[in-house]
Amino acid sequence: MAGMDKTLHIIGGGMAGSEAAWQAARAGVNVVIHEMRPKVETFAHRTGNLAEMVCSNSFRSDDDEQNAVGLLHWEMRQAGGLIMQMADRHRLPAGGALAVDRDPFSQSVTDALHALPNVSVSHEEITGLPDTGHWIIATGPLTSDALGQAIARETGAERLAFFDAIAPIVYADSIDMSVVWAQSRYDKGETEAEQKAYLNCPMTKPQYEAFIDALLAADKTEFHEGETAGYFDGCLPIEVMAERGRETLRHGPMKPIGLTNAHAPSDKPYAVVQLRRDNALGTLFNIVGFQTKMKYGAQTDVFRMIPGLENASFARLGGIHRNTFINSPTLLDAQMRLKSRPNIRFAGQITGVEGYVESSAMGLLAGRMAAAEILGQTLPQVPQDTAMGALIHHITGGAEAKTFQPMNVNFGLFRPVDGLKGGRRGRKDRYKAYTDRAKAAWAAWLDQSALDAA
Ligand SMILES: Cc1cc2nc3c(=O)[nH]c(=O)nc-3n(C[C@H](O)[C@H](O)[C@H](O)COP(=O)(O)OP(=O)(O)OC[C@H]3O[C@@H](n4cnc5c(N)ncnc54)[C@H](O)[C@@H]3O)c2cc1C
């Protein structure tokens, strides 16, 4: 056990744990990475290396002016991130995307960490929550069962999920409000905001029938081997509901009752698709109950058949995966510490971000925050206008806690820049304004938060 010494213990040497270790060690802190592989395996990893990429070899767009994930790359490079350094070293040709030669990449991350005198790697599974010492839990979507149970006991079972059930998320400014109206079912709620909390897309019978046909015909993704389809009735994919009967959705998430079309009060819709606000900023809306295993290309085609969403832009498409994650908006403070046990931070995909890049980014922040605390310093708050800040703000407070599901970085998480045109037309200028603002804020934060090694 660590005692109250100044060592940082990191459980999980994946994307987040490796980056956290690098950041903390470079700040002068002693780090022990506890990684269970290769002794204990997961169904997706193949090696005993740190930072193994379990599936695709892509870090997605590398465009730091027009793309939020490209901006996250830029911010991590500026912060001397190990994951980006090695991704750049082992880059493969892939147009505007950053594709990575996976085995040399993870080998280089492993070697770089082993080469630091103040980092050691202990190959063991950690099965309980430590009472003392400084810890980061970065055990990812495939957190081992024993540790998952220990986390559930601490947080309450309802605050730890073993599957995600991601409904697609639409940018608010791409929804056609001349078709869609705002109303909660039966106008429920005390305040006007609550009574108008949902956006409703009406469907006629022919539109509904065509939609069901498209759902049934769409290409679907299979579960990975070992990733059993253990989802519950509460989060069935919509296409599975449609397979159970053509009317099932109309009696489930698409039921038209308790709603009056504000644009045509005497027309009774045959079915209604509802969208619910997904963040405090009101820039993102999720399609309620629309978790799906349809392939991404099929999703955009099918969802744009919904009246009012013909021109929808998607901040995130739907999915269902084996994915262990905590309800960060209720459980973590702004420093990524577990409120009930502040000696433990969480980082990576288990905090409710999604993807290699986002997970590494949250590792970078957790590593720096933990190092600062150990060195007796406090980091200034991460500016919300950076990609890092938009993500951490979302998971530790900006997201709706009740419907919290894993999130990719996207411009919908950013505060609007005043005076810029909304909609598709203004998009290029708007994205450039977001990324310019973010870069200035991130550079200033890095300057202010330079740590003095003890
Ligand atoms: C099947 C599958 C496919 C995916 N495909 C993609 C993709 O194509 N693109 C993408 O961007 N993301 C993908 N992801 C998500 C991807 O796993 C994450 O984005 C990223 O790896 C998360 O980083 P992390 O550090 O949080 O977790 P990981 O990289 O998974 O690292 C967690 C580490 O913790 C270790 N560990 C777990 N429990 C314990 C324990 N109790 N004690 C000690 N060590 C432990 C694990 O062995 C692992 O090394 C996929 C996930 C899965 C499950």
The ligand as an SDF file (V2000), in Angstrom:
LIG
                    3D

 53 58  0  0  0  0  0  0  0  0999 V2000
  -13.7210   -3.8060  -28.5640 C   0  0  0  0  0  0  0  0  0  0  0  0
  -13.3440   -2.3650  -28.5110 C   0  0  0  0  0  0  0  0  0  0  0  0
  -13.0660   -1.6720  -29.6740 C   0  0  0  0  0  0  0  0  0  0  0  0
  -12.6940   -0.3110  -29.6260 C   0  0  0  0  0  0  0  0  0  0  0  0
  -12.3950    0.3300  -30.7880 N   0  0  0  0  0  0  0  0  0  0  0  0
  -11.9720    1.6220  -30.7610 C   0  0  0  0  0  0  0  0  0  0  0  0
  -11.5690    2.2890  -31.9450 C   0  0  0  0  0  0  0  0  0  0  0  0
  -11.5940    1.7180  -33.0080 O   0  0  0  0  0  0  0  0  0  0  0  0
  -11.1700    3.5770  -31.8610 N   0  0  0  0  0  0  0  0  0  0  0  0
  -11.1150    4.2390  -30.6860 C   0  0  0  0  0  0  0  0  0  0  0  0
  -10.7140    5.4160  -30.6710 O   0  0  0  0  0  0  0  0  0  0  0  0
  -11.4790    3.6320  -29.5430 N   0  0  0  0  0  0  0  0  0  0  0  0
  -11.8990    2.3400  -29.5490 C   0  0  0  0  0  0  0  0  0  0  0  0
  -12.2910    1.7010  -28.4060 N   0  0  0  0  0  0  0  0  0  0  0  0
  -12.2610    2.4390  -27.1940 C   0  0  0  0  0  0  0  0  0  0  0  0
  -10.8080    2.3370  -26.6970 C   0  0  0  0  0  0  0  0  0  0  0  0
  -10.6620    1.1640  -25.9590 O   0  0  0  0  0  0  0  0  0  0  0  0
  -10.4960    3.4960  -25.8620 C   0  0  0  0  0  0  0  0  0  0  0  0
  -10.7490    4.6630  -26.5770 O   0  0  0  0  0  0  0  0  0  0  0  0
   -9.1000    3.5990  -25.2960 C   0  0  0  0  0  0  0  0  0  0  0  0
   -8.3180    2.4620  -25.4080 O   0  0  0  0  0  0  0  0  0  0  0  0
   -9.3710    3.9070  -23.8710 C   0  0  0  0  0  0  0  0  0  0  0  0
   -8.2040    4.1900  -23.2200 O   0  0  0  0  0  0  0  0  0  0  0  0
   -8.1180    3.8790  -21.6710 P   0  0  0  0  0  0  0  0  0  0  0  0
   -6.7310    4.1620  -21.2640 O   0  0  0  0  0  0  0  0  0  0  0  0
   -9.2090    4.5410  -20.9500 O   0  0  0  0  0  0  0  0  0  0  0  0
   -8.3990    2.2950  -21.6050 O   0  0  0  0  0  0  0  0  0  0  0  0
   -7.4780    1.1190  -22.1930 P   0  0  0  0  0  0  0  0  0  0  0  0
   -6.6430    1.6020  -23.3060 O   0  0  0  0  0  0  0  0  0  0  0  0
   -8.3770   -0.0390  -22.4180 O   0  0  0  0  0  0  0  0  0  0  0  0
   -6.5140    0.7980  -20.9800 O   0  0  0  0  0  0  0  0  0  0  0  0
   -6.9790    0.2800  -19.7750 C   0  0  0  0  0  0  0  0  0  0  0  0
   -5.9270   -0.6740  -19.2310 C   0  0  0  0  0  0  0  0  0  0  0  0
   -6.2990   -1.0680  -17.9130 O   0  0  0  0  0  0  0  0  0  0  0  0
   -5.9760   -2.4380  -17.7580 C   0  0  0  0  0  0  0  0  0  0  0  0
   -6.8020   -2.9370  -16.6360 N   0  0  0  0  0  0  0  0  0  0  0  0
   -8.1470   -3.1240  -16.6050 C   0  0  0  0  0  0  0  0  0  0  0  0
   -8.5400   -3.5050  -15.3700 N   0  0  0  0  0  0  0  0  0  0  0  0
   -7.4300   -3.5520  -14.5960 C   0  0  0  0  0  0  0  0  0  0  0  0
   -7.1750   -3.8650  -13.2270 C   0  0  0  0  0  0  0  0  0  0  0  0
   -8.1700   -4.1970  -12.3940 N   0  0  0  0  0  0  0  0  0  0  0  0
   -5.9000   -3.8200  -12.7540 N   0  0  0  0  0  0  0  0  0  0  0  0
   -4.8690   -3.4750  -13.5970 C   0  0  0  0  0  0  0  0  0  0  0  0
   -5.0470   -3.1900  -14.8980 N   0  0  0  0  0  0  0  0  0  0  0  0
   -6.3100   -3.1970  -15.4020 C   0  0  0  0  0  0  0  0  0  0  0  0
   -6.2490   -3.0400  -19.1160 C   0  0  0  0  0  0  0  0  0  0  0  0
   -5.5280   -4.2280  -19.3130 O   0  0  0  0  0  0  0  0  0  0  0  0
   -5.7990   -1.9340  -20.0500 C   0  0  0  0  0  0  0  0  0  0  0  0
   -4.4590   -2.0690  -20.4360 O   0  0  0  0  0  0  0  0  0  0  0  0
  -12.6530    0.3530  -28.4040 C   0  0  0  0  0  0  0  0  0  0  0  0
  -12.9490   -0.3460  -27.2350 C   0  0  0  0  0  0  0  0  0  0  0  0
  -13.2920   -1.6780  -27.2780 C   0  0  0  0  0  0  0  0  0  0  0  0
  -13.5990   -2.3950  -26.0000 C   0  0  0  0  0  0  0  0  0  0  0  0
  1  2  1  0
  2  3  1  0
  2 52  2  0
  3  4  2  0
  4  5  1  0
  4 50  1  0
  5  6  2  0
  6  7  1  0
  6 13  1  0
  7  8  2  0
  7  9  1  0
  9 10  1  0
 10 11  2  0
 10 12  1  0
 12 13  2  0
 13 14  1  0
 14 15  1  0
 14 50  1  0
 15 16  1  0
 16 17  1  0
 16 18  1  0
 18 19  1  0
 18 20  1  0
 20 21  1  0
 20 22  1  0
 22 23  1  0
 23 24  1  0
 24 25  2  0
 24 26  1  0
 24 27  1  0
 27 28  1  0
 28 29  2  0
 28 30  1  0
 28 31  1  0
 31 32  1  0
 32 33  1  0
 33 34  1  0
 33 48  1  0
 34 35  1  0
 35 36  1  0
 35 46  1  0
 36 37  1  0
 36 45  1  0
 37 38  2  0
 38 39  1  0
 39 40  1  0
 39 45  2  0
 40 41  1  0
 40 42  2  0
 42 43  1  0
 43 44  2  0
 44 45  1  0
 46 47  1  0
 46 48  1  0
 48 49  1  0
 50 51  2  0
 51 52  1  0
 52 53  1  0
M  END
$$$$
